[in-house]
Amino acid sequence: MASLQSPPPFPLVLKLESITDLSPEERQALLGLPLRVQEFRADQDVVREGDRPIQCCLILEGFACRYKLTEKGKRQIFAFHTPGDIPDLQSLHLKTMDHSLGTLTPCKIAFIQHEHLRELFRQHPRLAEVFWRDTLIDAAIFREWMLGIGRRSARTRLAHLLCELFMRLKVIGLAGSNSIPLPLSQAEMGDALGLSTVHINRTLQELRGEDLVAWDGGILTILNWEGLMQAGEFDTTYLHLQDCAAA
């Protein structure tokens, strides 16, 4: 096993420091976690529904998602996950996976044994609270997605998601002044927002026509942040970030 050292900054540390303060000792403990790093292709399952994992997955590079399939094979994406996320932290307490975790792009993923996380929490009890806070924020994001799918228009849903992804990538250092990498397909966006690919394309053209965004070559550029926030009814409160200043 190998542990990641800083520099460059460990994405998990950046993610957690975006929602709370960490002491130097806590930061060093996170940097010293034993990891097994593995590279995955795009569209590859990392953990499947029904698995009983003994380790958690930490995304170091790339985009992944949590999803389920209907009996007819239609996919619903519940969350997009970016570097610094541990999408299956619940497997520490829920022994059987009730959904799958898959890659959307080529990913580098670190596996952390449950026993090492439990030892980390024994030695640094406040970190258990920090991870609990992170899990609660995951739930807050899920609630916001549910509101979008149930009650918001396609235009508002898409604008809201683009604002969210910009903020989440910004706090881990992956955003420029007004742009982020967004190498997702329109079909994947549709699976997340409950919309067809045709509807996503039409809605994206609408946002482009309003000079709110440009999305080309896997790069999303926000041309009018205030306008995009208004279009998406976006309020950063549910992300519970320490610094919600936008570009």
Secondary structure, DSSP 8 states (H G I E B T S, - for coil): -B---SSS--HHHHHHHTTS---HHHHHHHHT--BEEEEE-TT-EEE-TT---SEEEEEEES-EEEEEE-TT--EEEEEEE-TT--TTGGGGT--S-SSEEEESS-EEEEEEEHHHHHHHHHH-HHHHHHHHHHHHHHHHHHHHHHHHHHHS-HHHHHHHHHHHHHHHHHTTT---SSEEE----HHHHHHHHT--HHHHHHHHHHHHHTTSEEEETTEEEES-HHHHHHHTT--GGGG--S-----
